[in-house]
C-alpha cells in the first residue's frame, strides 16, 4: 500500500507519495511539483494554487495567502495581528478568533483559517490520488518545530477535514534528515547535522544530533523577518525603478502594478537559480504600457546582498549556542525554495568548507519526501534505503514547566522537559505545600525554548480534602510525555497516599 507525505508551508504546499520502497514528489494538474498555498473565492467557486495566485491581481480582496501564519491562533496573537496588517483580504475578530471576510456579491461570507487550509490539503489529496490512481488517505503531515499545541491541532484538523487519515505529525527538520536517510544507513555512532530552511516567509536553522539512528534537536532558530518574498520584493523594487527610468512613471504606489511586478520578479528569481539571466516582461504594467527588462544573476545578487548576509548570520550564533564549531557538523541539509539560490549555497559552503552540502533532492521537495518516507515506515513498508527499525525519535518542541510558589509567595517555574527532549520521557518532581491547606493545585505550562516565561497552561490537577497537619504536604508528581506529545500526570500526597491523575493531549 502507498502512503502520502504533505508539507504545508507558509507560501507553498507540496505532496510526495511513498510506493514500492521509494518516495517521490508528484506534480499537480498544472504540471508543477510545488503548489502555491493560495485560495481565491470567486462567485460560487474556490480556486486553489497557481490560478489563485495569478488571479490575485484582480481579486486581491477575496484571495487568501499565508494562511498558515494564523492557523490555530487567537485574534490578539502578535502573529495574527501581523497577518492582519499585511493581508489584502479583510480579517475580522469573531469570538476572539481571526476570520476572513469574503465578498460574495450580495452576501458576505465569513471563512475560518482552518477552512482555507482544508482546501489546500484537499488539493494535495487530489494531486496524490491522481498520481496513484486510487483513494489513498494515510498521510504524515509536517509541522514547524516551534508550532504549539493549538497550531498543530488546527493543522491536523484541516488535513483530516480534507479527507486525510493523519498517521503522525512530524517536525520539518526530522523529515529533512529522513529524506536523505541520515543516520539510517549506518546507525552506529554520533554526528551533528545542520538543517537550513529558507522558505517564502521565514528562515529556520536547526542543529540536530544523530545518534544510533535517532534524531534529537539541540537548538533551533526561526526568523520570520527574512524569507524568499524579501528577495522577490527587492527585485520588484528594482524593476519599478527601471520602469520609472524608462517611462518617467512611479508605479510603487500602485498596488495592482506592484503585484504584477512581484509575479514577474518571482518568476525571474526562480529562473536565475539555473540561468545567468532572466527576461522580465509585464503586459500593460501601467496605463497600457508594457514593460520589458533583462536581469542578470550578478545584478540580482548585488540587489540582495544585505538579505544574503542576514540569511546566514543565525548559523554562527546557533552553533555557538550549542557549543559546536563548523568542523563539528558532518552534513548540511538544504530545505525551502529559496535555498536553491546559488549565491546562498556558496555562502553556506564557505562557512562549512569541508562539509557535504546536501541538495541533490530539490530543496523545496526535501521535507515532503521525508514525510512520505515516515508514512511508509509507519505503515510497515520496508524501504530499500531504510531499516524499518530505525525511525526518527520525536522530541518535545517547547519547554514543559511546573508552576509553584517560593517562600515569598512569588510564582516560580521549573523546567521538567526542556525543548528537544527525546520522547517518550518521564520526570518526577516533589511539590511542597503548607500543611494548613486542604487542597493543592498543580499547573503545567509550555513555553518557547530557552524562555521560561509560560505561554500556555496545558494541564491542571487538584488534590482535594487533604488532612491538615503541622508539617508541609509533600506532593510527589510524576509526569510522563509520550511520543504523540500527550502528558500523563499523577500527583500523590506522601502522608496520606491520596492520588489524582490526568491525561492531556499536548502536541509535541
LINFENLIN-V333107 format. One record per residue. N is the residue number from 1. SS is DSSP state (H for helix, E for strand, C for the rest). PSI is psi in whole degrees, 0 to 359 (* if undefined). BURIAL is b if it has 16 or more other C-alpha atoms within 10 Angstrom, else e. Layout:
# LINFENLIN-V333107
((N	SS	PSI	BURIAL) (N	SS	PSI	BURIAL))
This chain:
# LINFENLIN-V333107
((1	C	144	e) (2	C	163	b) (3	E	164	b) (4	E	142	b) (5	E	130	b) (6	E	130	b) (7	E	117	b) (8	E	101	b) (9	C	182	b) (10	C	326	b) (11	C	337	b) (12	E	161	b) (13	E	154	b) (14	E	142	b) (15	E	138	b) (16	E	152	b) (17	E	143	b) (18	E	119	b) (19	E	139	b) (20	C	39	e) (21	C	9	e) (22	E	158	b) (23	E	134	b) (24	E	142	b) (25	E	141	b) (26	C	148	b) (27	C	151	b) (28	C	186	b) (29	C	347	e) (30	C	358	e) (31	C	6	e) (32	C	140	e) (33	C	344	b) (34	C	134	b) (35	E	127	b) (36	E	133	b) (37	C	64	b) (38	E	133	b) (39	E	127	b) (40	E	142	b) (41	E	125	b) (42	E	118	b) (43	C	245	e) (44	C	7	e) (45	E	157	e) (46	E	131	e) (47	E	132	b) (48	E	136	b) (49	C	214	b) (50	H	323	b) (51	H	321	e) (52	H	321	b) (53	H	314	b) (54	H	326	e) (55	C	354	e) (56	H	335	b) (57	H	321	b) (58	H	350	e) (59	H	38	b) (60	H	322	b) (61	H	341	b) (62	H	22	b) (63	E	125	b) (64	E	126	b) (65	E	156	b) (66	C	40	b) (67	H	335	b) (68	H	336	b) (69	H	328	b) (70	C	8	b) (71	C	124	b) (72	C	15	b) (73	C	155	b) (74	E	164	b) (75	C	326	b) (76	C	354	e) (77	C	135	e) (78	H	323	e) (79	H	322	b) (80	H	320	b) (81	H	323	b) (82	H	318	e) (83	H	317	b) (84	H	319	b) (85	H	330	e) (86	H	338	e) (87	C	131	b) (88	C	337	b) (89	C	125	b) (90	C	136	b) (91	E	127	b) (92	E	166	b) (93	E	115	e) (94	E	112	e) (95	C	40	e) (96	C	16	e) (97	E	144	b) (98	E	137	b) (99	E	143	b) (100	E	141	b) (101	E	110	b) (102	E	127	b) (103	E	109	b) (104	C	25	e) (105	C	262	e) (106	C	335	e) (107	C	158	e) (108	E	128	e) (109	E	133	e) (110	E	123	e) (111	E	133	e) (112	E	155	b) (113	H	326	b) (114	H	324	b) (115	H	321	b) (116	H	313	b) (117	H	323	b) (118	H	321	b) (119	H	322	b) (120	H	316	b) (121	H	322	b) (122	H	322	b) (123	H	319	b) (124	H	321	b) (125	H	315	b) (126	H	318	b) (127	H	314	b) (128	H	315	b) (129	H	330	b) (130	H	321	b) (131	H	325	e) (132	H	333	e) (133	C	20	e) (134	C	166	e) (135	C	74	e) (136	C	131	b) (137	C	345	b) (138	E	125	b) (139	E	150	b) (140	E	131	b) (141	E	135	b) (142	E	149	b) (143	E	148	b) (144	C	148	b) (145	C	329	b) (146	C	357	b) (147	C	137	b) (148	C	186	b) (149	H	312	b) (150	H	319	b) (151	H	319	b) (152	H	317	b) (153	H	320	b) (154	H	319	b) (155	H	316	b) (156	H	315	b) (157	H	323	b) (158	H	318	b) (159	H	316	b) (160	H	325	b) (161	H	334	b) (162	C	356	b) (163	C	3	b) (164	C	145	b) (165	E	103	b) (166	E	112	b) (167	E	322	b) (168	E	152	b) (169	E	131	b) (170	E	139	b) (171	E	142	b) (172	H	317	b) (173	H	322	b) (174	H	320	b) (175	H	322	b) (176	H	318	b) (177	H	320	b) (178	H	325	b) (179	H	324	b) (180	C	2	b) (181	C	28	b) (182	C	128	b) (183	C	359	b) (184	C	323	b) (185	C	329	e) (186	C	82	e) (187	C	353	e) (188	C	151	e) (189	C	164	e) (190	E	140	e) (191	E	170	b) (192	E	135	b) (193	E	139	b) (194	E	127	b) (195	E	119	b) (196	E	116	b) (197	E	116	b) (198	E	101	b) (199	C	199	b) (200	C	323	b) (201	C	3	b) (202	C	157	b) (203	E	129	b) (204	E	126	b) (205	E	130	b) (206	E	133	b) (207	E	125	b) (208	E	145	b) (209	E	129	b) (210	E	119	b) (211	E	116	b) (212	C	43	e) (213	C	6	b) (214	E	148	b) (215	E	139	b) (216	E	131	b) (217	E	121	b) (218	E	320	b) (219	E	151	b) (220	E	151	b) (221	E	129	b) (222	E	133	b) (223	E	112	e) (224	C	4	e) (225	C	356	e) (226	C	136	b) (227	C	177	b) (228	H	329	b) (229	H	331	b) (230	H	321	b) (231	H	320	b) (232	H	318	b) (233	H	320	b) (234	H	319	b) (235	H	322	b) (236	H	321	b) (237	H	323	b) (238	H	317	b) (239	H	321	b) (240	H	320	b) (241	H	321	b) (242	H	322	b) (243	H	317	b) (244	H	321	e) (245	H	323	e) (246	H	323	e) (247	H	0	e) (248	C	28	e) (249	C	132	e) (250	C	114	e) (251	C	5	b) (252	C	339	b) (253	C	4	e) (254	C	104	e) (255	H	319	e) (256	H	318	b) (257	H	318	b) (258	H	328	b) (259	H	322	b) (260	H	318	b) (261	H	323	b) (262	H	317	b) (263	H	317	b) (264	H	319	b) (265	H	324	b) (266	H	316	b) (267	H	316	e) (268	H	319	b) (269	H	316	b) (270	H	319	b) (271	H	320	b) (272	C	350	b) (273	C	343	b) (274	C	335	e) (275	C	163	e) (276	C	343	e) (277	E	163	b) (278	E	141	b) (279	E	130	b) (280	E	113	b) (281	E	128	b) (282	E	119	b) (283	E	127	e) (284	E	60	e) (285	E	317	b) (286	E	125	b) (287	C	41	e) (288	C	0	e) (289	E	128	e) (290	E	158	e) (291	E	130	b) (292	E	125	e) (293	E	140	e) (294	E	132	e) (295	E	129	b) (296	E	159	e) (297	H	322	b) (298	H	319	e) (299	H	316	e) (300	H	316	b) (301	H	325	b) (302	H	318	e) (303	H	327	b) (304	C	17	b) (305	H	318	e) (306	H	326	e) (307	H	322	b) (308	H	315	b) (309	H	318	e) (310	H	330	e) (311	H	337	b) (312	H	350	b) (313	H	318	e) (314	H	341	b) (315	H	309	b) (316	H	319	e) (317	H	321	e) (318	H	321	b) (319	H	320	b) (320	H	322	e) (321	H	322	e) (322	C	4	e) (323	C	34	e) (324	C	156	e) (325	C	171	e) (326	H	330	b) (327	H	344	e) (328	H	349	e) (329	E	127	b) (330	E	330	e) (331	E	152	b) (332	E	124	b) (333	E	127	b) (334	E	130	b) (335	E	159	b) (336	C	144	b) (337	H	323	b) (338	H	348	b) (339	H	357	b) (340	H	338	b) (341	C	121	b) (342	H	319	e) (343	H	318	b) (344	H	316	b) (345	H	321	e) (346	H	320	e) (347	H	322	e) (348	H	319	b) (349	H	324	e) (350	H	328	e) (351	H	331	e) (352	C	70	b) (353	C	332	e) (354	C	16	e) (355	C	142	b) (356	E	125	e) (357	E	112	b) (358	E	113	e) (359	C	17	b) (360	C	329	e) (361	C	131	b) (362	C	130	b) (363	C	327	b) (364	C	1	b) (365	C	351	b) (366	H	310	b) (367	H	314	b) (368	H	328	b) (369	H	315	b) (370	H	321	b) (371	H	320	b) (372	H	322	b) (373	H	317	b) (374	H	319	b) (375	H	319	b) (376	H	321	b) (377	H	315	b) (378	H	331	b) (379	C	359	e) (380	C	18	e) (381	C	130	b) (382	C	141	b) (383	C	146	b) (384	C	338	e) (385	C	348	e) (386	C	140	b) (387	C	131	b) (388	C	334	b) (389	C	348	e) (390	C	97	b) (391	C	163	b) (392	C	147	b) (393	C	130	b) (394	C	148	b) (395	E	151	b) (396	C	137	b) (397	C	335	b) (398	C	158	b) (399	E	137	b) (400	E	123	b) (401	E	151	b) (402	E	139	b) (403	E	133	b) (404	E	178	b) (405	E	144	e) (406	C	188	e) (407	C	333	e) (408	C	356	e) (409	C	359	e) (410	C	148	e) (411	E	136	e) (412	E	135	e) (413	E	127	b) (414	E	128	e) (415	E	122	b) (416	E	313	b) (417	E	104	b) (418	C	154	b) (419	C	136	b) (420	C	1	b) (421	C	125	b) (422	E	140	b) (423	C	150	b) (424	C	159	b) (425	E	156	b) (426	E	137	e) (427	E	146	e) (428	E	137	e) (429	E	135	e) (430	E	125	e) (431	E	131	b) (432	E	130	b) (433	E	150	b) (434	C	140	e) (435	C	343	b) (436	C	345	e) (437	C	142	e) (438	C	351	e) (439	C	147	b) (440	E	134	b) (441	E	131	e) (442	E	133	b) (443	E	137	e) (444	E	142	b) (445	E	160	b) (446	E	142	b) (447	E	171	b) (448	C	155	b) (449	C	143	b) (450	C	29	e) (451	C	104	e) (452	C	10	b) (453	C	115	e) (454	C	146	b) (455	C	317	e) (456	E	132	e) (457	E	128	e) (458	E	343	b) (459	E	147	b) (460	E	134	b) (461	E	134	b) (462	E	129	e) (463	E	114	b) (464	C	168	e) (465	C	42	e) (466	C	142	b) (467	C	126	e) (468	C	144	e) (469	C	166	e) (470	C	317	e) (471	C	172	e) (472	C	153	e) (473	E	127	b) (474	E	112	b) (475	E	112	b) (476	E	120	b) (477	E	126	b) (478	E	121	b) (479	E	124	b) (480	E	129	b) (481	E	120	b) (482	C	174	b) (483	C	325	b) (484	C	3	b) (485	C	357	b) (486	C	149	b) (487	E	134	b) (488	E	120	b) (489	E	129	b) (490	E	128	b) (491	E	131	b) (492	E	127	b) (493	E	118	b) (494	C	321	e) (495	C	313	e) (496	C	343	e) (497	C	5	e) (498	C	136	e) (499	E	149	b) (500	E	151	e) (501	E	151	b) (502	E	146	e) (503	E	131	b) (504	E	133	e) (505	C	102	b) (506	C	116	b) (507	C	140	b) (508	C	*	b))
